[in-house]
Amino acid sequence: MQTPLLPRWGLAAAGVLAVAGVVLAPLVTDTFALLAFTVYLVMAMLALSLAFIWGFGGILCFGQAAFFGLGAYAYAIGAINFGPGAGALLLAIAVPAAFAALLGYFMFYGRISDVYLGVITLAVTLILFNLANSTSGPQYHIGQALLGGFNGIPSIPTLTLPGQDAPLEPEGLFRLVGLLLIVAYVGLRWLLRTRFGQVVVAVRENERRAELLGYDARLHKLAVFAIGGAIAGLAGCLYANWGAFVNPGVFGLAQSAQIIIWVIVGGRGTLIGPMIGCVAIQWMVTALGGQETVDTGLVLGVVLALFVMLIPRGIAPTVAGWFSRTQKAGQP
Amino acid sequence: MDLAAIFSLEVVGAIATLVLMSIGLAVVFGMMKIINLAHGEFMMLGGYVAILATNRLGISIWISMLVLAPLVVGLFGVLVERLLVRHLYGRMIDTMLATWGLSLALVGLATMVFGNTTVGISSPLAGFAVGSYQTSGYTLFVIAVAVAVLAGLWLLFRFTDLGLCARASMQNAAMAAALGANPGRIYTLTFGLGAALSGLGGAVLAPVTGIIPTIGASYIAKAFITVIGGGSSVITGSLAASSLFGTVSQAVTFAATPVLGEVALLAAAIVLIRLLPQGITGRFFKRSI
């Protein structure tokens, strides 16, 4: 058992600090920075979803963007058809979760593993991209919502919280995203401490051994995949809220690649690492976007290759390793 | 009758295109159990070499396409194997991720060097008519190149010492090494060969599609799927999977739209992998090359 970095009271303090930060940040930042932070946090939630399925479930999903995009489209279609309330939000979680469960049933009960999982999830993402791309024209609509093909769906109504009439302002959206991210993170950490979570990790470590001990590996993987899909869908919904617009790019190869890079850089096998990796990479991409000498893709690619070769564990586990070593060295 | 002839030609053309798209990846996967996700970018490089050598240096299109592109990309492949892939043997997922990084970097580099515009070259062969239908003569050339590549690979694997060593390392690398083959050198040569074939494929397909730094993305998924669908036998596998996927996508394209043809190809791949997780040659034709 690895020694935790912080004692219990330290974790509680970190939690209080995080909540306070999320609630108070809009008071001290201007709207432009706030919008930038919001999208960082949305992407961090997407990174969290893959951190859970890949880092703990051991399922290499090349198509996490599929669930993200489905969440975004489901919210957009729901919000346009029956109002931007809790219904649309739930739809944006339920549709990707159900889709992930279906796909997971197909894959895990077919005993498909590693590279083949990668192929299938990548192919699914590309199918969705192609389909969403080919829906331009008035005949492609779901209820009131025109799908819009390559141009996507513009002017999506922003979420209205239950009991309120006005849609969320940027400040409110930031707080909502921040709080939901904290809830998702704490929820996953709690889930991993339960019996279910222990079995999930056991399956990742050795699927056959877990099955010989009497656990249904397929069912556990399916559940992990569906939960990850639900969180990615929620991130997609918040993304659609942030930009009030969604296009087939959410399913693109570039989007899928980025999510993988966040997790690699941050560290597989942790929940916090990929979120840190995501914010760091997103910040770097934004900073690089401001200049025109070096291409962003070039830097991202070199970062990915270097991390795989030199720091395969990622930032968070490596740093945690240093700490636990110094702690152990300090003990008699 | 004419329509049937045209349709068959289009189907065979689609199969040949898939073969050219995937054979470089298939050689590397079949022999080294490595998925090179920078494969699409190797094809992109091949396309640039062919087009730029012809447009800027005035070299004959045939020479730059059939000789220069495979040579340059093959040497680049050897370099990549020495610097990157060599350190990750036995770590399949990590190799995939590292080569994906390489692919992003190459796209970025190509964008900086060549700019984000499509460069093209006119097809060097004229069209011809079958009855009342017009078709492209270049399709016939693509088919011919695909057949030549498959035949050449078969001869190489079947009748040369290198092919024997390569097949031995494919089956059991440790045993082959114990018997005096040098797996390190074989792997370098194999990766170079795979890269050269990717370059050739990219160059031959360049007049059809034009070349842009991001073109690799449209190749890689289909190549990846074809190779995995084919299984571990290089030649039989890629021929079988290309035939299946090419026929499906072309038939749907004919009946509906090209977009649905692509979707049908991907869906067919998913169903195939679900039914045959080891690919076609993992189940049938196990002993073929």
Interface residues (C-beta under 8 A of the other chain):
Chain A: L60 F106 M107 G110 R111 I112 S113 D114 V115 Y116 G118 V119 I120 L122 A123 V124 L126 I127 N130 L131 N133 S134 L253 A257 I260 I261 I264 V294 D295 T296 G297 L298 V299 L300 G301 V302 V303 L304 A305 L306 V308 M309 P312
Chain B: I35 L84 H87 L88 M92 I93 D94 M96 L97 A98 W100 G101 L102 S103 L104 A105 L106 V107 G108 L109 T111 M112 A217 A221 F224 I225 I228 T257 V259 L260 E262 V263 L266 A267 A269 I270 I273 R274 P277
